[in-house]
Amino acid sequence: MKEFIEYIVKHLVDKPEGVMVEEKAPAENKIVFTLKVAQEDVGKVIGKQGKTAQAIRTLLTAIAAKEGKRAILEILD
């Protein structure tokens, strides 16, 4: 799942080398992903009215559900 997020986000931003994804598992069936991108790329990842971020979260939820887990994506600015 981490690789999936990196792949999608790196194709959205102008500075793909600035993309960092951290993975934490606070519970057995829960995974929290923290996404960091360059300051000027935050808007590209979030999108208009948060639509791009919501689409990424929807896809991530579908992937996690196949594994019986719950995934949360946090985007840091």
LUMZATOR-652152 format. One record per residue: residue number from 1; residue in one letter; x, y, z of N, C-alpha, C in turn. Coordinates in Angstrom, 2 decimals. Example, Ala and Ser with C-alpha at 12.3 -4.5 7.8 and 13.67 -1.06 7.14 Angstrom:
<rs>
+-----+---+---------+---------+---------+---------+----------+---------+---------+---------+---------+
|   k | r |  n_east | n_north |    n_up | ca_east | ca_north |   ca_up |  c_east | c_north |    c_up |
+-----+---+---------+---------+---------+---------+----------+---------+---------+---------+---------+
|   1 | A |   13.19 |   -5.69 |    7.80 |   12.30 |    -4.50 |    7.80 |   13.20 |   -3.30 |    7.80 |
|   2 | S |   12.85 |   -2.25 |    7.08 |   13.67 |    -1.06 |    7.14 |   12.90 |    0.03 |    7.87 |
+-----+---+---------+---------+---------+---------+----------+---------+---------+---------+---------+
</rs>
This chain:
<rs>
+-----+---+---------+---------+---------+---------+----------+---------+---------+---------+---------+
|   k | r |  n_east | n_north |    n_up | ca_east | ca_north |   ca_up |  c_east | c_north |    c_up |
+-----+---+---------+---------+---------+---------+----------+---------+---------+---------+---------+
|   1 | M |    0.81 |   -1.19 |    0.00 |    0.00 |     0.00 |    0.00 |    0.86 |    1.26 |    0.00 |
|   2 | K |    1.97 |    1.21 |    0.72 |    2.87 |     2.36 |    0.76 |    3.41 |    2.67 |   -0.64 |
|   3 | E |    3.77 |    1.62 |   -1.36 |    4.29 |     1.80 |   -2.72 |    3.23 |    2.38 |   -3.64 |
|   4 | F |    1.98 |    1.98 |   -3.44 |    0.87 |     2.48 |   -4.23 |    0.73 |    4.00 |   -4.04 |
|   5 | I |    0.76 |    4.44 |   -2.79 |    0.63 |     5.88 |   -2.50 |    1.79 |    6.65 |   -3.14 |
|   6 | E |    3.02 |    6.13 |   -2.97 |    4.17 |     6.80 |   -3.56 |    4.05 |    6.90 |   -5.07 |
|   7 | Y |    3.62 |    5.82 |   -5.70 |    3.49 |     5.80 |   -7.16 |    2.50 |    6.87 |   -7.64 |
|   8 | I |    1.33 |    6.90 |   -7.03 |    0.30 |     7.85 |   -7.43 |    0.76 |    9.29 |   -7.21 |
|   9 | V |    1.27 |    9.57 |   -6.02 |    1.63 |    10.95 |   -5.67 |    2.81 |   11.44 |   -6.48 |
|  10 | K |    3.80 |   10.58 |   -6.72 |    4.96 |    11.01 |   -7.50 |    4.58 |   11.41 |   -8.92 |
|  11 | H |    3.50 |   10.87 |   -9.43 |    3.05 |    11.24 |  -10.77 |    2.18 |   12.50 |  -10.77 |
|  12 | L |    1.79 |   12.96 |   -9.60 |    0.97 |    14.17 |   -9.50 |    1.79 |   15.43 |   -9.27 |
|  13 | V |    2.94 |   15.30 |   -8.61 |    3.70 |    16.48 |   -8.16 |    4.80 |   16.87 |   -9.15 |
|  14 | D |    5.32 |   18.08 |   -8.96 |    6.43 |    18.57 |   -9.77 |    7.79 |   18.09 |   -9.24 |
|  15 | K |    7.87 |   17.86 |   -7.93 |    9.12 |    17.41 |   -7.31 |    8.91 |   16.03 |   -6.70 |
|  16 | P |    9.01 |   14.97 |   -7.50 |    8.77 |    13.62 |   -6.96 |    9.80 |   13.17 |   -5.93 |
|  17 | E |   10.98 |   13.79 |   -5.93 |   11.99 |    13.41 |   -4.95 |   11.61 |   13.89 |   -3.54 |
|  18 | G |   10.66 |   14.80 |   -3.44 |   10.23 |    15.31 |   -2.14 |    9.10 |   14.51 |   -1.51 |
|  19 | V |    8.67 |   13.44 |   -2.15 |    7.57 |    12.63 |   -1.63 |    8.09 |   11.62 |   -0.61 |
|  20 | M |    7.50 |   11.65 |    0.59 |    7.85 |    10.70 |    1.64 |    6.57 |   10.15 |    2.25 |
|  21 | V |    6.51 |    8.83 |    2.38 |    5.36 |     8.18 |    3.00 |    5.85 |    7.37 |    4.19 |
|  22 | E |    5.26 |    7.63 |    5.34 |    5.57 |     6.87 |    6.55 |    4.38 |    6.01 |    6.90 |
|  23 | E |    4.66 |    4.81 |    7.37 |    3.60 |     3.85 |    7.70 |    3.66 |    3.52 |    9.19 |
|  24 | K |    2.50 |    3.61 |    9.85 |    2.40 |     3.25 |   11.26 |    1.22 |    2.30 |   11.41 |
|  25 | A |    1.36 |    1.34 |   12.31 |    0.27 |     0.40 |   12.58 |   -0.08 |    0.45 |   14.06 |
|  26 | P |   -0.93 |    1.42 |   14.46 |   -1.27 |     1.55 |   15.87 |   -2.13 |    0.40 |   16.40 |
|  27 | A |   -2.85 |   -0.26 |   15.52 |   -3.69 |    -1.39 |   15.92 |   -3.47 |   -2.53 |   14.95 |
|  28 | E |   -3.98 |   -3.68 |   15.30 |   -3.76 |    -4.88 |   14.49 |   -4.34 |   -4.76 |   13.07 |
|  29 | N |   -5.51 |   -4.15 |   12.95 |   -6.15 |    -4.07 |   11.64 |   -6.24 |   -2.63 |   11.11 |
|  30 | K |   -5.40 |   -1.75 |   11.62 |   -5.43 |    -0.35 |   11.23 |   -4.03 |    0.10 |   10.83 |
|  31 | I |   -3.95 |    0.81 |    9.70 |   -2.67 |     1.34 |    9.22 |   -2.84 |    2.83 |    8.96 |
|  32 | V |   -1.91 |    3.63 |    9.46 |   -1.94 |     5.07 |    9.23 |   -0.75 |    5.44 |    8.36 |
|  33 | F |   -1.04 |    6.07 |    7.23 |    0.01 |     6.53 |    6.32 |    0.10 |    8.05 |    6.44 |
|  34 | T |    1.33 |    8.55 |    6.59 |    1.57 |     9.99 |    6.66 |    2.32 |   10.39 |    5.40 |
|  35 | L |    1.75 |   11.31 |    4.65 |    2.33 |    11.74 |    3.37 |    2.92 |   13.13 |    3.52 |
|  36 | K |    4.19 |   13.26 |    3.12 |    4.85 |    14.56 |    3.11 |    5.30 |   14.85 |    1.68 |
|  37 | V |    5.00 |   16.05 |    1.21 |    5.45 |    16.48 |   -0.11 |    6.02 |   17.89 |    0.03 |
|  38 | A |    6.68 |   18.36 |   -1.03 |    7.22 |    19.71 |   -1.03 |    6.07 |   20.71 |   -0.85 |
|  39 | Q |    6.37 |   21.83 |   -0.22 |    5.34 |    22.82 |    0.11 |    4.54 |   23.26 |   -1.11 |
|  40 | E |    5.21 |   23.45 |   -2.24 |    4.49 |    23.92 |   -3.44 |    3.66 |   22.83 |   -4.11 |
|  41 | D |    3.83 |   21.58 |   -3.69 |    3.07 |    20.47 |   -4.28 |    1.87 |   20.03 |   -3.45 |
|  42 | V |    1.69 |   20.61 |   -2.28 |    0.58 |    20.20 |   -1.39 |   -0.76 |   20.40 |   -2.10 |
|  43 | G |   -0.92 |   21.52 |   -2.78 |   -2.18 |    21.79 |   -3.48 |   -2.48 |   20.80 |   -4.57 |
|  44 | K |   -1.46 |   20.30 |   -5.23 |   -1.66 |    19.31 |   -6.30 |   -2.13 |   17.97 |   -5.74 |
|  45 | V |   -1.64 |   17.63 |   -4.56 |   -2.04 |    16.36 |   -3.94 |   -3.45 |   16.46 |   -3.37 |
|  46 | I |   -3.79 |   17.61 |   -2.81 |   -5.12 |    17.77 |   -2.23 |   -6.16 |   17.99 |   -3.33 |
|  47 | G |   -5.84 |   18.79 |   -4.31 |   -6.77 |    19.04 |   -5.42 |   -7.84 |   20.05 |   -5.05 |
|  48 | K |   -8.65 |   20.40 |   -6.04 |   -9.73 |    21.35 |   -5.81 |  -10.79 |   20.73 |   -4.91 |
|  49 | Q |  -11.09 |   21.44 |   -3.84 |  -12.06 |    21.00 |   -2.83 |  -11.73 |   19.62 |   -2.26 |
|  50 | G |  -10.45 |   19.24 |   -2.31 |  -10.01 |    17.98 |   -1.72 |  -10.37 |   16.74 |   -2.52 |
|  51 | K |  -10.74 |   16.93 |   -3.77 |  -11.21 |    15.80 |   -4.58 |  -10.09 |   14.81 |   -4.90 |
|  52 | T |   -8.89 |   15.28 |   -5.18 |   -7.78 |    14.37 |   -5.48 |   -7.40 |   13.56 |   -4.26 |
|  53 | A |   -7.32 |   14.22 |   -3.11 |   -6.99 |    13.51 |   -1.87 |   -8.07 |   12.48 |   -1.54 |
|  54 | Q |   -9.31 |   12.83 |   -1.75 |  -10.40 |    11.91 |   -1.47 |  -10.36 |   10.70 |   -2.41 |
|  55 | A |   -9.99 |   10.92 |   -3.66 |   -9.88 |     9.81 |   -4.60 |   -8.76 |    8.85 |   -4.20 |
|  56 | I |   -7.63 |    9.40 |   -3.76 |   -6.52 |     8.56 |   -3.30 |   -6.96 |    7.76 |   -2.07 |
|  57 | R |   -7.66 |    8.42 |   -1.15 |   -8.13 |     7.72 |    0.06 |   -9.12 |    6.61 |   -0.28 |
|  58 | T |   -9.98 |    6.85 |   -1.27 |  -10.95 |     5.83 |   -1.68 |  -10.24 |    4.60 |   -2.23 |
|  59 | L |   -9.26 |    4.81 |   -3.08 |   -8.50 |     3.68 |   -3.63 |   -7.74 |    2.95 |   -2.54 |
|  60 | L |   -7.16 |    3.70 |   -1.62 |   -6.42 |     3.10 |   -0.52 |   -7.34 |    2.27 |    0.38 |
|  61 | T |   -8.54 |    2.75 |    0.61 |   -9.52 |     2.01 |    1.40 |   -9.88 |    0.69 |    0.73 |
|  62 | A |  -10.02 |    0.71 |   -0.58 |  -10.36 |    -0.51 |   -1.31 |   -9.23 |   -1.53 |   -1.23 |
|  63 | I |   -8.00 |   -1.07 |   -1.34 |   -6.85 |    -1.98 |   -1.26 |   -6.74 |   -2.57 |    0.14 |
|  64 | A |   -6.92 |   -1.73 |    1.15 |   -6.83 |    -2.19 |    2.53 |   -7.94 |   -3.18 |    2.87 |
|  65 | A |   -9.13 |   -2.96 |    2.33 |  -10.26 |    -3.84 |    2.61 |  -10.00 |   -5.25 |    2.08 |
|  66 | K |   -9.28 |   -5.35 |    0.99 |   -8.94 |    -6.68 |    0.46 |   -8.08 |   -7.46 |    1.44 |
|  67 | E |   -7.30 |   -6.75 |    2.25 |   -6.43 |    -7.38 |    3.24 |   -7.09 |   -7.44 |    4.62 |
|  68 | G |   -8.33 |   -6.98 |    4.70 |   -9.04 |    -6.99 |    5.97 |   -8.55 |   -5.93 |    6.95 |
|  69 | K |   -8.05 |   -4.83 |    6.43 |   -7.51 |    -3.77 |    7.27 |   -8.21 |   -2.45 |    6.96 |
|  70 | R |   -7.94 |   -1.47 |    7.81 |   -8.47 |    -0.12 |    7.62 |   -7.28 |    0.82 |    7.46 |
|  71 | A |   -7.28 |    1.59 |    6.38 |   -6.16 |     2.50 |    6.09 |   -6.60 |    3.94 |    6.20 |
|  72 | I |   -5.73 |    4.76 |    6.78 |   -5.98 |     6.19 |    6.92 |   -4.80 |    6.93 |    6.30 |
|  73 | L |   -5.10 |    7.95 |    5.49 |   -4.06 |     8.75 |    4.85 |   -4.09 |   10.16 |    5.42 |
|  74 | E |   -2.97 |   10.57 |    6.01 |   -2.83 |    11.94 |    6.52 |   -1.85 |   12.68 |    5.62 |
|  75 | I |   -2.25 |   13.86 |    5.18 |   -1.39 |    14.67 |    4.32 |   -0.89 |   15.85 |    5.15 |
|  76 | L |    0.43 |   15.93 |    5.34 |    1.02 |    17.02 |    6.11 |    1.38 |   18.18 |    5.20 |
|  77 | D |    1.15 |   19.41 |    5.71 |    1.55 |    20.59 |    4.93 |    2.62 |   21.36 |    5.60 |
+-----+---+---------+---------+---------+---------+----------+---------+---------+---------+---------+
</rs>
